[in-house]
Amino acid sequence: MKHLEFKDKYRNLLLNGKKRATIRIYTNLKPGDEVYIHCGGKIIGIAEIEDVQEKRIDELTEEDAKIDGFESLDELIREIKGIYGDIESVYVIKFRLKRFKNSVVPHEMYYGDADLTQIAEKALENLDLSEEERKVLELFLKTGSIRKTAFRLGGIRKRKVVRDLLRKCYSELKEKGLL
């Protein structure tokens, strides 16, 4: 499942339904997608994507600002410029949040109480991995970080490659009784 991450300062707006949209400069989301909503390092719910529109900055409206949890369009524009600088267009992503009763720590959801280093080491020792998978795990062990590994693989978007591999290894190690 895909993810949308928010700063902790948006938690209350998300939970009380005042923030029902987000502005991004890139997206691979489309209407009907379900995504985990992260806020302050925890997953607070699942959202269904209702609409995705690309807009020039000068096409944004007061309504866009309101559903994104801002008091005014000026406030929204200041926030966008503070995060992204001077840009020409953005994606307005509208969603409906189904909040969890209790937030979830992503690590626990995907890896239980296992240590990521332990997963990588045991996977290299015990699993039938491709040469590419071995290289990713070895790089992860060298950097000690999903983020740093992703950057060495070509950029922040490569985090998915590293996460997916660690999750696959965790699952296979659990099945074999090695974790």
N, C-alpha and C positions, 0 to 999 in steps of 0.2 A: 504494500500500500504506500502511496505517496505521502509526503509530509508538508505542512506549512508551519514555519517557525515564527514566533512573535516574541518581542521583548516582554519581560515581566511587567513593565508599566502598562501593558494592554490587558492584563489578566481580568480585572474587574469589568472592563468594557466588553470583553469576549463573553464572560460568564453571565452578565446581565442582559446580553443580547443587543447592546448598543453598538457594538462593532460587528458588522455583518458583511464586511468587505475588506479587501486589502489591495494596496497598490504595489506592483512589482515591475521591474524592468525586463524580466524574463519569466516565462512560464511554459510548462508543458502540460498544464491542466486544461480540462475541457468540461463543459457541463455534463453532469452525471457522475463524474469522478468522486470517489470518497477518499478523504485524506485524514491523517492524524493531525491534530492541532497541538503543537508544542508551545508552551509558554513558560518562561523561567526555568527551563531545563526539565519540565515534566510534560507528559501528554495529558491534556485536560479533556479531550473528547475527540469525536470523529465528526467531520463536516462533509456535507454533500455540496459539491460545486454547482451553483445554480446558473451562473453566467460568467463569461470571460469576454471582455471587450478591450481592444487596443484603442487608446485615445491619445491624441496630442495633448500636451500639458494645457494648452489654451482651450481645449474642449472639455476639461473637467468642470463639474458643476457643483453648486452648493449641495445638491442631493448626494453626489459622490462623496463629498466631505462628511456629510451627516451619517451615511451608512458605514463609513470607515471610522466613526467614533470621534470626529473632530467637530468643533463648534462652528467653524467657518471654512470656506474655501481657501482663504488666505493662510489660515493655520495649517491646512493640509499641504499647500504648496510649500510653505516654509519647512515642514517636516520632510517632504520629498527632496527638496534641495539640500537639506542637511544630511540626508542619507546618501543620495545619488549624485549630487551636484547638479550642474545645468544639463538637463537632458531634454529631448524633444518629445518623446512619447513613453507611455506606460501601459500596463495592463491593469484594468480594474477587474478584480476577481471577487464575485459575490458568492456567499456561501451560507448554509444553514447549519449551525453547530448543534450537535447532540452531545451535551456534556456528560462526562463520567461522574458517577457519585463521588469517587475518590480519584485523584490524579495518579498517574502511573509513571514511574521512573523508566525511561526507555531501555536502559541497560537491563533491568530486571525482566522486562517484557521479552526481550530478544535473547538474553544470555543467562537468565536465572541469576544465581550467585557466582557464576564462573568468572574468572579473571580473563580478560581478552588475551593477555600474553600467554596464559596457560592454554587457551584454546588454540592459538597459533602454534605453539610448541608441540602440543599433542597431535595436532593435525599433520604437521610436517613429519612426525615420527610414525603415525599410525594410519593415515588415510591415503588412498590412491588419488593423487592430485595431478593435474596437468602441470607442465613446466611453467606456464604463465601463473597459475595459482600459487605454485611454490615461490616464485619470484615476488609476488605480492605479499605473501605471508612473511618471507624473509625481510623484505623492506619494512613491513610493519614492525617486526621485532627490532629492527635497527633504529627506526624512528621513535617507536613507542607511542605512536599517535595515529589515529585514523586520518585526521586532518593533514598532518605532515606527510603521511604516505600518499594521500590523494594529490597533494601539490607536487610531489616527486613523480607521480604517474601522469601529470599533465594538467592539474587544476582542481579546484574545490569541488567541481561536479563529479570528480572521480571518487568522492566519498562513498557513493552508492556501490561502486565496484568492490571497495574494501569491506563495507558493511555486509553486503550480500554474501561475500565469500566467508566472512567470519560467522555469519548466521548459518550458512550451509555447513560449515565445519562443526559448529556447536551442535547442530541437529544430528549430524552423522556420528559424532563422538558420543552423544547421549544414547543414540540407538545401539551403539556397540558397547555401552556400559563403561565407557572410558572417562566420563565426567559425572 
